Amino acid sequence: MSIEVGSKLEGKVTGITNFGAFVQLPTGATGLVHISEVADNYVKDINDHLKVGEMVEVKVMNVEADGKIGLSIRKAKPQPEGAPQRPDRPQRPRPNNNRSFERAPKENFETKMAKFLKESEDNLTSLKRATESKRGGRGARRG
């Protein structure tokens, strides 16, 4: 009996961790039920929902090349009639980020450096004037 994605199987909970539960399948393989796949509502503590040794029905969600098997308990449960079908992950509309911004013309390194040096000298000069006038140093304006 091979494990196929989408098949529902009966398995035994063999271990519980803080991120999910390990379930042994009838084939002898072990798969993981992630904590988000245990119940339809938020699961804070998985021990409130599952116990080691308990038999559960699981649905095979994926089988990876390295042998890891992803399982789901909540998707194995039959949906009541009339209940809205909930997609695995609801798609939210993405904002349109294709805005066309006008970019400043690119400056080369020498132009940027010259601009920085000029601004830096202007800032130092104004700082020096302000400091000297407060101390009454030479060259301070009086008036």
Summary of the structure (lengths in Angstrom):
residues: 143
radius of gyration: 33.4
end to end distance: 100.1
largest distance: 100.1
contacts: 290
relative contact order: 0.13
helix: 23%
strand: 22%
